[in-house]
Amino acid sequence: MRRVNFENEYNNRKRVREHGELTERWDKAAEDFRNAAADRSELDIAYGDGERHHYDLFQPEERADEAQLIAFIQGGYWQ
């Protein structure tokens, strides 16, 4: 049975050559979205005492009274 080197398998910078380009593109897309949604967003809302215990809330463009909440929680990558 082949042994898997998990250190290599989960090192995205090693496995994905264009990781820098992808990250830049994602950062730009996120910035564009935040700018477009500025009038319907609440940014950096604290939910705890920790330095990184904050979230951003983006309201829907229309029909906010009928909107459902979708939560995306990003905790980093698995190690």
Secondary structure as GFF3:
##gff-version 3
##sequence-region A 1 79
A	DSSP	alpha_helix	6	9	.	.	.	ID=ss1
A	DSSP	alpha_helix	12	15	.	.	.	ID=ss2
A	DSSP	alpha_helix	19	36	.	.	.	ID=ss3
A	DSSP	three_ten_helix	38	40	.	.	.	ID=ss4
A	DSSP	beta_strand	41	46	.	.	.	ID=ss5
A	DSSP	beta_strand	54	58	.	.	.	ID=ss6
A	DSSP	three_ten_helix	64	66	.	.	.	ID=ss7
###
